[in-house]
Structures are given as C-alpha cells and as structure tokens.
C-alpha cells in the first residue's frame, strides 16, 4: 500500500476519532444555541442574526448555524450539518428543546390575559432625604461598562418599594423579558414555600419519589433538596459534558434523569450545587398537585399574579415540567418585584404569599455550604463581597444575573446581562448604589 493511502487512512481515522470525541459536546452546544435562539426570538422579538452576534458569540458557538422554520415555530442550531438540535415555541410554555424526537411535546396551554402588561412600579413624589439621584445615576452608568462577552442589559433599583432608577442597554426596554438563569431556583423556593403554606408539603417530608423507595435515597427530605445537601451525585460544570449540561440539553424529562443519580453522601452533610435537585423539587410539586392545570395555576395565580409579575414565564422541558433550575424569563421590573417580596418577608399588600418565617428559613446556612448558601438563596461570599450589610442575600444566575436584597437598607438591586460569568463588578456596584441611598 502506498504512503499516500496510509496517510489518507490515518487522516480518516483521526477525523472519525475527533468526531466521536466531540459529538457529545457539540450536541450540548447545539441544544444550548437552539434553546437560547428560540427564546430570544419569540420572547424578545430579536432576529437570529442579532442573537447569534450578541448571545452566541463565545466558544464553539461562533460556528453554529441557526435556521428558523416559521411554519412550525421552530429554531434549529447546527454544527456543519453534522449535529443539529431544535427548539419549538409552544404557547403558554415558552421554547421547549426537542431533546428526544420520540417523546411527544407538551400541548399548548392558555396564556394569561395580562401576560403582556408592563405594570408600573411606585415612584416617590419627593425624593427622600439622603437619596443622591446624580450619584445613583452614575453608579448605574458605571455598571453598563463593556464586559467580555457583552455587558449589562438591564438594571432596576428599588428603595422602600419605590423605583428610584432603571436603565437598559440599546435594544432592551422595561418591557423586554430577560432570562434569570439560576435566579429561577429562588422562584422554585417560593413555589415550595406556597406548597408548605397550603399544607401540601412539609420540610421534613421524605420518601419523595417511587424510584427511591428501595434504597437510602428514601431518606432525602424536601429540606435537603432545598439546601442542595441531599447527598446525590452531581456535576454542575458547564465547560463540557456534565450532569448539568446533559440534563438541560439532552434530556426530555430533566427530573427523571436526576432521579437516577446515586447517593454518594449522607443527606445534610455535604453541599453540592445542583440544578438537578431544583428540578426534582419542581417535579415533586407537579406530582403532589396531581394535575397540570393546578401546577400552572400555582405559579400564575399564587405567585406571579398577586405580586404583579405579569411578564414572568417559566419554560418547561419536553415532559411538561417547569425547568425550575434555569428558565424563568421576566422583565427587570418584575424580577425586582420578586426581590421585593422577599424583602417584605413574603408579604404583598398585607397578604402572606409565603408562609410565616419562610424567608428566614431560606436564609439559614445550608449544612456543608461554608456559609454561602441557604435554601435556593445565596448568602454573601467573602471572596466576592466585602463590607456589605450582614443581612444581604441574593438570587443569582449564570452570567452575573443578580437580585441583591438588603432589608436593613430597604433596597432591592436587579442586574441582568450577557457576559462571561463573574466578570461584573458586583461588590463595586453594591457599594456605589448604597452610598447614593439613604442610610
């Protein structure tokens, strides 16, 4: 055999080997791109070209090709025609990734009549003493400095429940739904709290899923899942193929995938950040209620509607379960309302949305978390924040989505954007905003 033939054989082997190695990662990337492009197009009204340039401009996603099937309300993302993933816009459910072609998609559901309403926030007739409007505006302007991968897209600042400043990047407004990523976990915290208030769940409830009945996973409690110290095996890495990326971009039923994970640690001893456990909670709520209209009503009628979060929507997976770990979209103003609910100890206009003591419970340190995590809620991390008020807590998501809540200062700060994770100068932003507000 000639040297040329041997050379060609080696090249083919290398190409096949490279494809075999890269295929799982490319499938995850295509799933991410299809889901994001579909949501940004249908929920934000943006073009695919704009989405690719501003939201899919990093790593191998730069090489993705997006196509839109308007007749089917589908967006496809493809790497060189070899790996393709699709997401479909379904009314009332958002954009659903088609992770398995053999699994039926959930049907359309009614869209709330008020979904498109932008409800105003209260404003001061006269600014309170100690509020420096110019300094506050400068602090917010500073937060819009360009960052690797993009920058801030929306900021809303509330003081004592009043809107004192908001600002948006070009192309985004107070009416634009923005993805909270893992801030959605705190929405799930609220849904579980409402279930507890209604007597449907208890924190110490165990024997949660039938698949766990014959082993020690039966001892995992609702509280363990909220605190992310269930002891279940989990890898949350996002740089490649992990449990988190497999769940989000390759599984039609995310909770079913997570229920297969074995127990590695005794519950309530070891903290492992896990989007999987949040989706277990979302599915537990669904199973406990027993029918999907009640499941949807819990989110809409017991949480979003009473506090005026009319824009908010949690996308579902292919099985119809809300992706409670990652996929809530809402305007910056409505995210601020959610933060205000927790600042007000779960009360809204005198009505208890959350059970008494739920916010205090949510801020209690989860065992094993070294003081940085509560129950689907973040506590100040000394490596990120310094000299901040002791009662500060946060809702936090990928790419520096943040809702900062400081009850002692009556302040809620919302920051939403698109950038490389942890590049936003959060500590500086908090200090500059607080310096401009009354003590």
C-alpha positions as CSV (number, residue, x, y, z in Angstrom):
1,X,0.0,0.0,0.0
2,X,1.4,3.4,-1.0
3,X,2.3,6.0,1.6
4,X,-0.5,8.3,0.3
5,X,-3.1,5.6,1.0
6,X,-1.7,5.1,4.5
7,X,-1.7,8.9,5.0
8,X,-5.4,9.1,3.9
9,X,-6.4,6.2,6.2
10,X,-4.7,7.9,9.2
11,X,-6.5,11.2,8.4
12,X,-9.8,9.4,8.2
13,X,-9.2,7.7,11.5
14,X,-8.3,10.9,13.1
15,X,-11.3,12.7,11.8
16,X,-13.7,9.9,12.9
17,X,-12.0,9.8,16.3
18,X,-12.3,13.6,16.6
19,X,-15.9,13.5,15.7
20,X,-16.6,10.6,18.2
21,X,-14.9,12.7,20.9
22,X,-16.5,16.0,20.0
23,X,-20.0,14.7,19.2
24,X,-21.4,14.8,22.8
25,X,-20.1,18.3,23.4
26,X,-21.4,19.6,20.1
27,X,-24.8,18.2,20.9
28,X,-24.8,20.1,24.1
29,X,-23.7,23.3,22.3
30,X,-26.3,22.9,19.6
31,X,-29.0,22.4,22.3
32,X,-27.9,25.5,24.2
33,X,-27.9,27.5,21.0
34,X,-31.3,26.2,19.7
35,X,-33.0,26.9,23.1
36,X,-31.5,30.4,23.5
37,X,-32.1,31.5,20.0
38,X,-35.7,30.2,20.1
39,X,-36.4,32.0,23.4
40,X,-34.7,35.2,22.4
41,X,-36.5,35.3,19.1
42,X,-40.0,34.6,20.4
43,X,-39.9,36.2,23.8
44,X,-37.8,39.2,23.0
45,X,-38.6,39.7,19.3
46,X,-35.0,39.7,18.2
47,X,-33.6,38.5,14.9
48,X,-31.5,35.3,14.7
49,X,-28.5,37.3,13.3
50,X,-28.6,39.6,16.3
51,X,-29.0,36.7,18.7
52,X,-26.0,34.9,17.2
53,X,-23.9,38.0,17.3
54,X,-24.7,39.0,20.9
55,X,-25.7,35.8,22.7
56,X,-23.9,33.0,20.9
57,X,-20.6,34.8,20.4
58,X,-18.3,32.6,22.5
59,X,-16.5,29.2,22.3
60,X,-17.6,26.9,19.5
61,X,-21.0,28.5,19.3
62,X,-19.4,31.1,17.0
63,X,-19.6,28.4,14.3
64,X,-23.2,27.5,14.9
65,X,-25.8,27.9,12.1
66,X,-29.3,29.0,13.0
67,X,-32.4,28.4,10.9
68,X,-36.0,29.3,11.5
69,X,-39.0,27.3,10.5
70,X,-41.7,29.9,10.9
71,X,-44.5,27.5,10.0
72,X,-43.5,25.1,12.8
73,X,-42.4,27.9,15.3
74,X,-39.1,26.1,15.5
75,X,-35.4,27.2,15.6
76,X,-32.7,24.8,14.7
77,X,-29.0,25.1,15.6
78,X,-26.4,23.1,13.6
79,X,-22.7,22.5,13.6
80,X,-21.7,22.0,10.0
81,X,-24.8,20.0,9.3
82,X,-23.5,17.1,11.4
83,X,-25.1,17.9,14.8
84,X,-28.5,19.6,14.9
85,X,-30.8,20.4,17.8
86,X,-34.2,22.0,17.6
87,X,-36.4,24.0,20.0
88,X,-40.1,24.8,19.5
89,X,-42.1,27.7,20.7
90,X,-45.3,26.4,22.4
91,X,-47.9,28.9,23.5
92,X,-48.0,29.1,27.3
93,X,-44.8,27.0,27.7
94,X,-42.1,29.1,26.1
95,X,-39.5,27.5,23.9
96,X,-39.1,23.7,24.6
97,X,-35.9,21.9,23.5
98,X,-36.7,18.8,21.5
99,X,-34.2,16.5,23.2
100,X,-35.8,13.3,22.0
101,X,-37.7,13.1,18.7
102,X,-39.6,10.0,20.0
103,X,-41.1,11.9,23.0
104,X,-44.2,13.9,22.3
105,X,-44.1,17.6,23.0
106,X,-46.4,19.1,25.7
107,X,-49.5,20.8,24.2
108,X,-50.3,24.5,24.1
109,X,-51.8,25.9,27.3
110,X,-53.8,29.2,27.8
111,X,-51.7,32.3,28.0
112,X,-52.7,34.7,30.9
113,X,-54.6,37.7,29.6
114,X,-52.2,40.1,31.5
115,X,-49.0,38.5,30.3
116,X,-48.0,41.4,28.1
117,X,-48.9,44.2,30.6
118,X,-46.0,46.3,31.9
119,X,-47.1,47.3,35.3
120,X,-45.6,50.5,36.7
121,X,-43.7,50.4,40.0
122,X,-44.4,53.1,42.7
123,X,-42.2,56.2,42.5
124,X,-41.6,58.9,45.1
125,X,-43.4,62.1,44.8
126,X,-40.5,63.7,46.6
127,X,-37.1,62.0,46.9
128,X,-36.3,61.1,50.5
129,X,-33.6,62.9,52.3
130,X,-30.2,61.2,51.7
131,X,-31.0,60.0,48.2
132,X,-28.4,61.4,45.8
133,X,-30.0,60.9,42.4
134,X,-26.9,62.0,40.5
135,X,-24.7,59.6,42.4
136,X,-27.2,56.8,41.8
137,X,-27.3,57.5,38.1
138,X,-23.5,57.4,37.9
139,X,-23.4,54.1,39.8
140,X,-25.8,52.6,37.3
141,X,-23.9,54.1,34.4
142,X,-20.7,52.6,35.7
143,X,-22.5,49.2,35.8
144,X,-23.0,49.4,32.0
145,X,-19.3,49.4,31.2
146,X,-18.5,46.9,28.4
147,X,-17.5,43.4,29.7
148,X,-16.0,40.3,28.0
149,X,-18.9,38.7,26.1
150,X,-21.3,41.6,26.3
151,X,-22.4,43.6,29.4
152,X,-25.3,44.8,31.4
153,X,-28.7,44.8,29.7
154,X,-31.0,46.0,32.5
155,X,-30.8,47.4,36.0
156,X,-33.6,48.3,38.3
157,X,-33.1,49.8,41.8
158,X,-35.9,49.9,44.4
159,X,-35.8,51.8,47.7
160,X,-38.6,51.1,50.2
161,X,-40.6,49.5,47.3
162,X,-40.2,52.6,45.1
163,X,-38.4,52.6,41.7
164,X,-35.6,55.1,42.1
165,X,-33.6,54.2,39.0
166,X,-33.6,52.0,35.9
167,X,-31.6,51.7,32.8
168,X,-31.4,49.5,29.7
169,X,-28.9,48.7,27.0
170,X,-29.8,49.6,23.4
171,X,-32.3,47.1,22.1
172,X,-33.8,46.3,25.5
173,X,-36.5,48.2,27.4
174,X,-38.6,47.9,30.6
175,X,-40.9,45.6,28.5
176,X,-38.2,43.1,27.5
177,X,-38.3,39.7,29.2
178,X,-34.8,38.8,30.4
179,X,-33.6,35.3,31.4
180,X,-32.7,34.9,35.1
181,X,-30.9,31.6,34.7
182,X,-30.4,30.2,38.2
183,X,-32.3,33.0,39.8
184,X,-35.2,30.7,38.7
185,X,-34.1,28.4,41.6
186,X,-35.4,31.1,44.0
187,X,-38.7,31.1,42.2
188,X,-38.8,27.3,42.9
189,X,-38.1,28.2,46.5
190,X,-41.2,30.3,46.6
191,X,-43.3,27.6,44.9
192,X,-42.2,25.1,47.5
193,X,-43.0,27.7,50.2
194,X,-46.5,28.1,48.9
195,X,-47.0,24.4,48.9
196,X,-45.8,24.3,52.6
197,X,-48.2,27.1,53.4
198,X,-51.1,25.2,51.8
199,X,-50.3,22.0,53.7
200,X,-49.3,20.1,50.5
201,X,-45.6,19.6,51.5
202,X,-43.5,19.7,54.7
203,X,-39.8,20.4,55.0
204,X,-39.1,17.1,56.7
205,X,-41.2,15.1,54.2
206,X,-39.2,12.1,52.8
207,X,-40.0,9.1,50.6
208,X,-40.3,11.7,47.8
209,X,-40.1,9.5,44.6
210,X,-41.1,5.9,43.9
211,X,-37.7,5.2,42.3
212,X,-36.0,5.8,45.7
213,X,-38.2,3.6,47.8
214,X,-35.9,0.6,48.0
215,X,-32.7,2.4,49.0
216,X,-31.3,5.1,51.2
217,X,-32.4,7.9,48.9
218,X,-35.9,7.4,50.5
219,X,-34.4,9.3,53.5
220,X,-33.8,12.5,51.5
221,X,-36.1,15.3,52.6
222,X,-37.6,18.3,50.9
223,X,-35.3,20.5,53.1
224,X,-32.3,18.5,51.9
225,X,-33.2,19.3,48.3
226,X,-33.8,23.0,49.0
227,X,-30.4,23.1,50.8
228,X,-28.6,21.2,48.0
229,X,-27.2,18.8,50.5
230,X,-29.2,15.7,49.5
231,X,-26.1,13.7,49.0
232,X,-26.9,12.8,45.4
233,X,-24.1,12.5,42.9
234,X,-23.9,15.6,40.7
235,X,-21.5,17.5,38.5
236,X,-22.7,21.1,37.7
237,X,-19.7,22.1,35.4
238,X,-20.6,24.0,32.3
239,X,-17.4,23.8,30.3
240,X,-18.2,20.5,28.8
241,X,-20.5,17.4,29.1
242,X,-21.6,17.2,32.7
243,X,-24.7,16.2,34.6
244,X,-26.0,19.8,34.4
245,X,-25.4,20.2,30.6
246,X,-26.7,16.6,29.9
247,X,-29.8,17.3,31.8
248,X,-30.5,20.7,30.3
249,X,-29.6,19.9,26.6
250,X,-30.0,16.2,26.1
251,X,-32.9,15.0,28.4
252,X,-36.6,15.3,27.6
253,X,-37.5,14.7,31.3
254,X,-34.9,16.5,33.5
255,X,-36.3,15.3,36.8
256,X,-36.4,11.7,35.6
257,X,-32.7,11.9,34.7
258,X,-31.8,13.4,38.1
259,X,-33.8,10.7,40.0
260,X,-31.4,8.1,38.6
261,X,-28.4,9.6,40.4
262,X,-27.0,7.5,43.2
263,X,-26.4,8.6,46.8
264,X,-22.8,9.5,47.5
265,X,-23.1,11.2,50.9
266,X,-25.3,11.1,53.9
267,X,-28.0,13.7,53.5
268,X,-27.4,17.1,55.3
269,X,-23.7,16.6,55.4
270,X,-22.2,17.6,52.1
271,X,-23.2,20.6,49.9
272,X,-23.1,20.2,46.2
273,X,-24.5,22.9,43.9
274,X,-27.1,21.1,41.8
275,X,-29.6,22.3,39.2
276,X,-30.8,18.7,39.2
277,X,-32.1,18.9,42.8
278,X,-34.1,22.1,41.9
279,X,-35.7,20.3,39.0
280,X,-36.6,17.4,41.4
281,X,-38.4,20.0,43.5
282,X,-40.3,21.3,40.5
283,X,-41.3,17.8,39.6
284,X,-42.3,17.0,43.2
285,X,-44.6,20.0,43.2
286,X,-46.2,18.7,39.9
287,X,-46.6,15.2,41.2
288,X,-48.0,16.3,44.5
289,X,-50.6,18.5,42.9
290,X,-51.5,15.7,40.6
291,X,-52.8,17.7,37.6
292,X,-51.2,20.2,35.3
293,X,-53.9,22.9,35.5
294,X,-53.2,23.1,39.3
295,X,-49.5,23.1,38.7
296,X,-49.7,26.0,36.2
297,X,-52.2,27.8,38.5
298,X,-49.8,27.6,41.4
299,X,-47.2,29.6,39.5
300,X,-49.5,32.0,37.9
301,X,-52.3,32.6,40.5
302,X,-50.4,32.0,43.7
303,X,-47.2,33.8,42.9
304,X,-46.9,35.8,39.7
305,X,-50.3,37.4,39.6
306,X,-50.6,38.6,43.2
307,X,-47.3,40.5,43.1
308,X,-47.8,41.8,39.6
309,X,-45.1,39.7,37.8
310,X,-47.3,39.6,34.7
311,X,-44.4,39.2,32.2
312,X,-42.9,36.2,34.1
313,X,-42.8,32.8,32.4
314,X,-41.0,29.5,33.3
315,X,-40.3,27.4,30.3
316,X,-40.9,23.6,30.5
317,X,-39.0,20.6,29.4
318,X,-40.3,18.2,26.9
319,X,-42.3,16.3,29.7
320,X,-44.1,19.5,30.6
321,X,-42.3,20.1,33.9
322,X,-41.2,23.7,34.6
323,X,-37.4,23.9,34.4
324,X,-37.3,25.3,37.9
325,X,-33.5,25.5,37.9
326,X,-32.9,27.8,34.9
327,X,-35.6,29.1,32.6
328,X,-37.7,31.9,34.1
329,X,-38.0,35.0,31.9
330,X,-39.3,38.3,33.2
331,X,-38.8,42.0,32.8
332,X,-36.2,43.6,35.1
333,X,-39.1,45.4,36.8
334,X,-40.8,42.1,37.5
335,X,-37.6,40.5,38.8
336,X,-37.4,43.5,41.1
337,X,-40.9,42.7,42.3
338,X,-39.8,39.2,43.2
339,X,-36.9,40.6,45.2
340,X,-39.3,43.0,47.0
341,X,-41.5,40.1,48.0
342,X,-38.5,38.6,49.9
343,X,-37.5,41.9,51.4
344,X,-41.1,42.2,52.7
345,X,-40.8,38.8,54.4
346,X,-43.0,37.1,51.9
347,X,-45.9,39.6,52.3
348,X,-47.6,41.6,49.5
349,X,-50.1,44.3,50.2
350,X,-50.7,42.7,53.6
351,X,-51.3,39.2,52.2
352,X,-48.9,36.4,53.0
353,X,-47.7,34.9,49.7
354,X,-45.2,32.8,51.6
355,X,-45.7,31.2,54.9
356,X,-44.6,33.0,58.1
357,X,-40.8,32.5,58.6
358,X,-40.2,31.2,55.1
359,X,-37.7,34.0,54.2
360,X,-35.8,33.5,57.5
361,X,-35.7,29.8,56.8
362,X,-34.4,30.4,53.2
363,X,-31.6,32.5,54.6
364,X,-30.4,29.9,57.1
365,X,-27.0,28.5,56.2
366,X,-27.2,25.1,54.5
367,X,-25.0,22.4,56.1
368,X,-21.8,22.0,54.2
369,X,-22.1,25.2,52.2
370,X,-19.4,27.1,54.3
371,X,-21.9,29.9,54.9
372,X,-22.6,30.9,51.3
373,X,-25.9,29.2,50.6
374,X,-29.3,28.9,52.1
375,X,-32.4,27.3,50.6
376,X,-32.1,28.1,46.9
377,X,-30.9,31.5,48.0
378,X,-27.3,32.8,48.1
379,X,-25.6,34.4,51.1
380,X,-22.6,36.8,51.0
381,X,-19.4,35.1,49.9
382,X,-16.4,36.8,51.4
383,X,-14.4,36.1,48.2
384,X,-16.9,38.1,46.2
385,X,-18.4,40.7,48.6
386,X,-16.7,42.7,51.3
387,X,-18.0,45.0,54.0
388,X,-21.6,44.6,52.9
389,X,-24.6,44.7,55.3
390,X,-24.9,41.5,57.3
391,X,-28.5,40.9,56.2
392,X,-27.7,41.0,52.5
393,X,-28.8,37.9,50.5
394,X,-29.2,37.3,46.8
395,X,-30.8,35.4,43.9
396,X,-28.1,34.6,41.5
397,X,-27.7,33.2,38.0
398,X,-25.2,32.4,35.2
399,X,-23.5,35.4,33.5
400,X,-24.0,37.6,36.6
401,X,-27.7,37.7,36.8
402,X,-28.3,39.2,40.3
403,X,-31.1,40.3,42.6
404,X,-29.5,41.8,45.8
405,X,-31.8,42.2,48.7
406,X,-30.8,44.2,51.8
407,X,-33.7,44.5,54.3
408,X,-31.9,46.8,56.7
409,X,-31.5,49.4,53.9
410,X,-34.9,48.7,52.2
411,X,-33.1,48.1,49.0
412,X,-33.5,45.7,46.0
413,X,-31.0,45.8,43.2
414,X,-31.5,43.9,40.0
415,X,-28.8,43.4,37.4
416,X,-29.3,41.4,34.2
417,X,-26.8,41.0,31.4
418,X,-24.9,38.8,29.0
419,X,-21.2,38.4,29.7
420,X,-18.6,35.9,30.8
421,X,-19.6,34.6,34.2
422,X,-18.4,36.5,37.2
423,X,-16.9,39.5,35.3
424,X,-19.5,42.0,36.6
425,X,-18.0,44.1,39.4
426,X,-20.8,43.3,41.9
427,X,-19.1,44.4,45.0
428,X,-18.3,47.9,43.5
429,X,-21.9,48.2,42.2
430,X,-23.4,47.4,45.6
431,X,-21.2,49.9,47.4
432,X,-21.8,52.7,44.9
433,X,-25.6,52.2,45.0
434,X,-25.7,52.1,48.8
435,X,-23.6,55.2,49.0
436,X,-26.2,57.1,46.9
437,X,-29.2,55.9,49.0
438,X,-30.4,56.9,52.5
439,X,-28.8,55.2,55.5
